[in-house]
Amino acid sequence: MKLEHIGIAVKDLEAANDLYALLLGKKHYKIETVESEQVNTSFFQAGSSKIELLEATGPESAIARHIEKRGEGIHHVAFEVEDIHAEMERLRKEGFRLLNDQPKRGADNKLVCFVHPKSANSVLVEICQRIVE
């Protein structure tokens, strides 16, 4: 398991892209919309990990609710795994509460599942696996 990315909730993706381009000294490499999650994403490479900026596309999205409650900032920490199904089973057996019964397609060509923050010291944890096509 390795740190894959840190997700940051933002109100304005374009402004956040400009800010992080200055901060990291490089432009984002990808913008993607995930319709099922009502979110626009932008990715920056940061060493061997990434920064994912997340902007809500609708008021019912998890990102819109997050920003309404907590403001902009870190939304989740993501770890890449080799076998997401096996990892989900392992986490369940260890007593973690998962927000998904099955992995779902996420941004950046990944299958994703989230661990409830109450199971992880108030941190939303994403586990993800690259989709091989």
Backbone hydrogen bonds, N-H to C=O, Kabsch-Sander energy under -0.5 kcal/mol:
donor,donor_aa,acceptor,acceptor_aa,energy
2,K,80,E,-1.4
4,E,78,A,-2.9
5,H,78,A,-1.2
6,I,50,K,-1.7
7,G,76,H,-2.7
8,I,52,E,-3.2
9,A,73,G,-2.9
10,V,54,L,-3.0
16,A,12,D,-2.5
17,N,13,L,-2.8
18,D,14,E,-1.9
19,L,15,A,-2.3
20,Y,16,A,-2.9
21,A,17,N,-2.0
22,L,18,D,-1.8
23,L,19,L,-2.4
24,L,20,Y,-2.9
25,G,21,A,-1.4
26,K,21,A,-0.7
29,Y,43,F,-2.7
30,K,43,F,-0.9
32,E,41,T,-2.4
34,V,39,V,-3.0
35,E,33,T,-0.7
37,E,34,V,-1.1
38,Q,34,V,-0.6
38,Q,35,E,-1.2
39,V,34,V,-1.4
40,N,55,E,-3.1
41,T,32,E,-3.6
42,S,53,L,-1.7
43,F,30,K,-2.5
44,F,51,I,-2.3
46,A,49,S,-3.2
49,S,46,A,-1.7
50,K,4,E,-1.2
51,I,44,F,-2.3
52,E,6,I,-2.6
53,L,42,S,-2.9
53,L,51,I,-0.5
54,L,8,I,-2.8
55,E,40,N,-2.8
56,A,10,V,-0.5
57,T,38,Q,-2.3
58,G,38,Q,-0.7
61,S,58,G,-1.5
65,R,61,S,-2.1
66,H,62,A,-2.3
67,I,63,I,-2.6
68,E,64,A,-2.2
69,K,65,R,-2.0
70,R,66,H,-3.4
71,G,66,H,-0.7
71,G,67,I,-1.5
73,G,9,A,-1.9
75,H,7,G,-3.5
76,H,7,G,-1.4
77,V,124,L,-1.9
78,A,5,H,-3.2
79,F,126,E,-2.8
80,E,2,K,-2.7
81,V,128,C,-3.0
87,E,83,D,-2.4
88,M,84,I,-2.6
89,E,85,H,-2.1
90,R,86,A,-2.5
91,L,87,E,-2.6
92,R,88,M,-2.4
93,K,89,E,-2.4
94,E,90,R,-1.6
95,G,92,R,-1.6
96,F,91,L,-2.5
98,L,96,F,-0.6
99,L,114,F,-3.2
100,N,114,F,-0.6
104,K,112,V,-2.5
106,G,110,K,-3.3
110,K,106,G,-0.5
111,L,129,Q,-2.8
112,V,104,K,-3.2
113,C,127,I,-1.8
115,V,125,V,-3.4
116,H,97,R,-3.0
119,S,116,H,-2.0
120,A,117,P,-1.6
122,S,117,P,-2.2
123,V,117,P,-0.7
123,V,120,A,-1.4
125,V,115,V,-1.3
125,V,123,V,-0.6
126,E,77,V,-2.7
127,I,113,C,-3.0
128,C,79,F,-2.4
129,Q,111,L,-2.1
131,I,109,N,-2.6
132,V,130,R,-0.6
133,E,131,I,-0.6
